[in-house]
């Protein structure tokens, strides 16, 4: 038995594994990995499909609307559909989907997220699948080697994420204006506002954000502004898992909504 107060040294590259039985847990510990695999797999399949569609990602003046899917914003390819372009255009062939130019940034942000890392290491690699359940692998090298050492770029993806949040907030503000009708609120406006809000909450609750606000500070008394930011983001950080899932699901639903309206399958109702 380990004495109270003593510590067990973690040896990277050492052997892993528990007793001969996989686990002594009697509860349904496998539910969480199964749910994680299901949602992440569904999201990857849907977002890949949506990114290659290259159509129905923008609802423009022909519908008296200004709604763009978050998967295609900012639309910076010359192949962008009329009205969706951001003004800064990269020359691309017409068949090229504009989503392919930008999706690496939000996907990179999520892929390297500390919370998602924990989730998909457990759910997909069983490393380990849950607390007190045997690891599926005999050895463990942490994130000290290529390719996992690349997870350290998360803080840079965080900065890119802030830029995307600002751009999607701009899209949400634009959705308050209905070309030919004036200013007002439609269901699409609400969808884009909720989407931008959830993405901000996801970014502001990020561990890299909390470190940016309060990290490497010896005395908060000497850094009152940083202390204020740190106090603001710390309770958000505690809910990071919730914001991660909510924003992931809602960003896909936002694309679905814009896609249905753009294709004519759904009417974007004006609320007031
Ligand atoms: S830790 Fe999840 S977004 Fe940074």
Boltz pocket constraint, residues with backbone or C-beta under 6 A from the ligand:
constraints:
  - pocket:
      binder: B
      contacts: [[A, 109], [A, 112], [A, 113], [A, 114], [A, 115], [A, 116], [A, 154], [A, 158], [A, 202], [A, 203], [A, 205], [A, 206], [A, 207], [A, 208], [A, 209], [A, 240]]
      max_distance: 6.0
